[in-house]
Amino acid sequence: MATSAHDKDTIRAKALELGFDTVGFAPAKLDAHHGENLKTYIEQGRHATMAWMEGRHEQRVSPDALWPDAKSVIVLGVNYGPRTDPIAIHELTDRAAISVYAQGKDYHDVVKKRLKALGRWLVEEFACEIKVFVDTAPVMEKPLAQLAGVGWQGKHTNVVSREFGSWLFLGEVFTTLDLKPDAPEVDHCGTCTACLDACPTGAIQPYQMDARKCISYLTIEHKGPIDEDLMVNMGNHVYGCDDCLAACPWTKFSVLHTEPNFLPRVELTAPRLADIAGLGEEEFRQVFAGSPIKRTRRNALVRNALIAIANAHKPHSREIAQSLLNDLNETVRHTARWALERL
């Protein structure tokens, strides 16, 4: 179904009314080089244990490969610009650094609800078909965001917006509507290497991320023991990492979010490492109900807290590591032994 510029304006206005902060329109097709880059990434093993990237590779390479009837993609962003400097927590070595996106309500729930509302409205208004996605489907949303003019994929591989910096949650509406694409955003990184220089483990090369070294991957996706040469550089990160995002000079143009759902829970802004290390299975489920942190599970989070405790070099923390030497989980026991040696 062909549409007019007025229809695009109407859709954009509706999306903003529903709580999205930025809206762009892209074709439902990505250039072949995006698929080739993904294939190389997987062949080199830089996706680490994230087998889901490999398993649905053919669908991931382009929107029309996932849904052949799609004509356009509406790319939507929700700002989560933090109210405090995410790097400041690293000065408090007895406290846990949790990525700002995970300190409030799970963004998947918030964004998905708005996408569904926009989708229902589109179907009623234009008699079209739609599918909605929030980063749990095989969608290369960063290239789509750039094609839609929402931002560009920076050297840290995340989307950067001139208006919101790197603090954007992305979601997409695939539709059978034939919408004229917006002008793509151009790369504004220039010669800057701030994000590369900020990475504690050297996981980033320009426009390339090696998940095997990335603290976000290691603290969230990776479930087993972590190599010692990486652990010693993880500082007090226990869930995710904002270092490369916060280092980006475009962050100074970002806007503080006004979304109540993203306000940080008091107990997640700077929790004591000792408290996290002491969590049992039931306590973990209770504390992190409704939080994205629940996806990492108790054993991995306790492992991460032990690493941070060891990196703080405070001898009185030996008792915490000692108490976990007989934990039911082998990874926790392994990390506790390493932490004791380091302390």
Buried (B, 14 or more C-beta within 10 A) or exposed (E): EEBEEEBBEBBBEBBEEBBBBBBBBBBBBBEEEBBEBBEEBBEEEBBBBBEEBBEBBEBBBBBBBBBEEBBBBBBBBBBBBBEEEBBEBBEBBBBBBBBBBBBBBBBBEBBBBBBBBBBEBBEEEBEBBBBBBBEEBBBBBBBBBBBBBBBBBBBBBBBBBEBBBBBBBBBBBBBBBEBEBBEBBEEBBEEBEBBBEBBBBEBBEEEBBBBBBBBBBBBBBBEEBBEEEBBBBBBBBBBBBBBBBBBBBBBEBBEEBEBEBBEBBEEBBBBBBBBBBBBEEEEBEEBBEEBBBBBBBBBBBBBBBBBBBBBBEBEEBBEBBEEBEEBEBEBBBBBBBBBBEBB
